[in-house]
Amino acid sequence: MGYNICGFISNQSFNLIQPKLESVLGVHFEKEEIVTLSEALSEKFGDLFLDVYDKKGVTMLFCDNILIPDEPKFSSLTQSGSSLVEFMLNDTSNVYAFRFYKNGQITDQEFYTFEPSFICHGKNLLNLSEKDDIVERGISHIIHPLIGARFEDLKTSDKALRVHFSLNR
């Protein structure tokens, strides 16, 4: 399955980060509804909602790339020993980016491309190669230690929370 998804993975539950998240994203949360993980993983383009999959106190948030800026801004969600990995993953253009945050600081960035050949810009903390499915292996490398499951083993029928919002800009 090809993915074109953006968002982040945090080792904190959504309830803990939700109060700061509206300010960080520049949005106002308005209403919520339940969707499936399959729906949450669908590409978002111009949608005024984000999807949250919360499992074992770990948050996977999926959103339109309009909410993911060029400049890092999620450090305030990682105070007191927490961590977060921001991602922009595009199977269509074969471009994949990860930013790593811990203790209120950005700690690393990795950017993978396949044009003209596989190149990793960064330390390759995720140990990815051109033979890997970057989305599945990259996200699995992040979530497996946290929830004991690989990305491809998650049940797409699991429930996720869709949060509708308005922009504060």
CORPE-V584223 format. One record per residue. RES is the residue in one small letter. PHI is phi in degrees with one decimal (* if undefined). Layout:
BEGIN
RES_PHI ; RES_PHI
END
This chain:
BEGIN
m_* ; g_-86.4 ; y_-115.4 ; n_-133.1 ; i_-132.4 ; c_-132.7 ; g_152.3 ; f_-154.8 ; i_-122.7 ; s_-123.5 ; n_-84.9 ; q_-120.5 ; s_-71.2 ; f_-59.1 ; n_-59.4 ; l_-75.6 ; i_-95.4 ; q_-55.5 ; p_-58.1 ; k_-81.9 ; l_-62.4 ; e_-57.1 ; s_-66.2 ; v_-61.3 ; l_-83.8 ; g_71.4 ; v_-132.7 ; h_-124.0 ; f_-70.3 ; e_-116.0 ; k_-149.4 ; e_-128.1 ; e_-149.3 ; i_-94.5 ; v_-132.7 ; t_-90.9 ; l_-61.2 ; s_-57.3 ; e_-66.0 ; a_-64.0 ; l_-84.3 ; s_-71.9 ; e_-62.3 ; k_-115.8 ; f_-139.2 ; g_77.7 ; d_-80.6 ; l_-98.0 ; f_-152.6 ; l_-129.4 ; d_-118.3 ; v_-124.8 ; y_-112.9 ; d_-112.4 ; k_-139.1 ; k_52.9 ; g_76.4 ; v_-112.3 ; t_-105.0 ; m_-113.6 ; l_-112.9 ; f_-121.6 ; c_-150.4 ; d_-68.6 ; n_-68.1 ; i_-61.6 ; l_-87.6 ; i_-104.9 ; p_-80.4 ; d_-65.9 ; e_-92.8 ; p_-60.9 ; k_-142.5 ; f_-94.7 ; s_-60.9 ; s_-68.2 ; l_-86.9 ; t_-122.5 ; q_-80.8 ; s_56.9 ; g_84.6 ; s_-83.5 ; s_-135.5 ; l_-154.0 ; v_-123.3 ; e_-88.1 ; f_-140.7 ; m_-134.3 ; l_-124.2 ; n_-131.2 ; d_-70.1 ; t_-66.8 ; s_-97.9 ; n_56.9 ; v_-126.1 ; y_-139.2 ; a_-130.5 ; f_-134.1 ; r_-122.3 ; f_-110.7 ; y_-124.7 ; k_-156.8 ; n_51.1 ; g_78.7 ; q_-131.3 ; i_-79.2 ; t_-105.1 ; d_-167.3 ; q_-141.0 ; e_-135.9 ; f_-138.4 ; y_-115.3 ; t_-133.8 ; f_-123.2 ; e_-122.3 ; p_-80.5 ; s_-143.9 ; f_-64.8 ; i_-137.3 ; c_-108.6 ; h_-97.1 ; g_136.2 ; k_-83.4 ; n_56.5 ; l_-60.6 ; l_-86.9 ; n_53.1 ; l_-95.6 ; s_-131.6 ; e_-65.5 ; k_-82.7 ; d_-80.9 ; d_-79.4 ; i_-59.6 ; v_-64.7 ; e_-65.3 ; r_-71.0 ; g_-63.8 ; i_-68.5 ; s_-59.6 ; h_-60.4 ; i_-83.2 ; i_-85.6 ; h_-56.1 ; p_-64.0 ; l_-87.3 ; i_-121.5 ; g_75.1 ; a_-139.3 ; r_-86.5 ; f_-55.5 ; e_-69.5 ; d_-92.9 ; l_-67.7 ; k_-82.7 ; t_-66.6 ; s_-85.8 ; d_-58.4 ; k_-84.5 ; a_-131.6 ; l_-105.0 ; r_-97.8 ; v_-113.7 ; h_-82.4 ; f_-145.7 ; s_-118.0 ; l_-81.0 ; n_-91.7 ; r_-84.7
END
